[in-house]
Amino acid sequence: MNSLPEIEAAILQLSEDEMRDLSNWLQEYLNDAWDKQIEADAKSGRLDQLIQRAKADIQANQVKPLEVV
């Protein structure tokens, strides 16, 4: 199984439970990849400007509580 069409065809052969398990696995995989990317971005300094801007907005009281947003 090397191509996307082959993978898609194989997925269509799965039972409902197997599809659910695959979906859960894929979501965990994507979550882990996201976490690693955020961690790499933080270590590299790519998020520094955003963090400083957020801190400045908080200091200037220019933020809304999450329940309002």
matplotlib code that plots the C-alpha trace (Angstrom):
import matplotlib.pyplot as plt

x = [0.0, 1.9, -0.6, -3.5, -6.1, -4.8, -5.0, -8.5, -9.7, -8.2, -10.0, -13.3, -12.8, -12.6, -15.3, -17.0, -15.0, -11.8, -12.6, -13.3, -9.9, -8.2, -9.8, -8.7, -5.2, -5.0, -6.3, -3.7, -1.0, -2.1, -2.3, 1.3, 2.5, 0.9, 2.4, 5.9, 5.5, 4.4, 7.3, 9.8, 8.3, 8.6, 12.2, 13.2, 11.7, 9.0, 6.3, 8.1, 6.5, 3.0, 3.7, 4.9, 1.8, -0.5, 1.3, 1.0, -2.7, -3.3, -1.4, -3.5, -6.6, -7.5, -8.6, -12.0, -12.7, -12.9, -16.6, -17.4, -15.6]
y = [0.0, 3.0, 5.4, 7.3, 5.6, 2.2, 3.4, 4.8, 1.5, -0.4, 1.9, 1.3, -2.4, -1.8, -2.6, 0.2, -0.5, -0.7, 2.6, 4.2, 2.8, 4.2, 7.6, 7.7, 6.7, 9.3, 12.1, 11.2, 11.2, 14.6, 15.9, 14.7, 16.3, 19.6, 19.5, 18.8, 21.7, 24.1, 23.0, 23.4, 26.9, 27.9, 26.8, 28.5, 31.8, 31.9, 32.5, 35.2, 38.1, 36.6, 36.0, 39.6, 40.9, 38.8, 40.0, 43.7, 43.2, 41.7, 44.6, 47.1, 45.2, 44.7, 41.1, 39.5, 36.6, 33.3, 32.8, 36.0, 35.2]
z = [0.0, -1.3, -2.7, -1.3, -3.5, -2.2, 1.4, 0.9, -0.6, 2.3, 4.8, 3.1, 3.8, 7.6, 10.0, 11.9, 15.0, 13.0, 11.4, 14.8, 16.1, 13.0, 13.4, 17.1, 16.2, 13.4, 15.7, 18.4, 15.7, 14.5, 18.1, 18.7, 15.5, 16.4, 19.9, 18.4, 15.9, 18.7, 20.8, 17.9, 17.1, 20.8, 21.1, 17.8, 18.9, 16.2, 18.9, 20.8, 18.9, 19.4, 23.1, 23.6, 21.8, 24.0, 27.1, 25.9, 25.2, 28.7, 30.3, 28.4, 29.4, 25.7, 26.1, 26.6, 28.9, 26.9, 27.9, 26.1, 22.9]

ax = plt.figure().add_subplot(projection="3d")
ax.plot(x, y, z, "-o")
ax.set_aspect("equal")
plt.show()
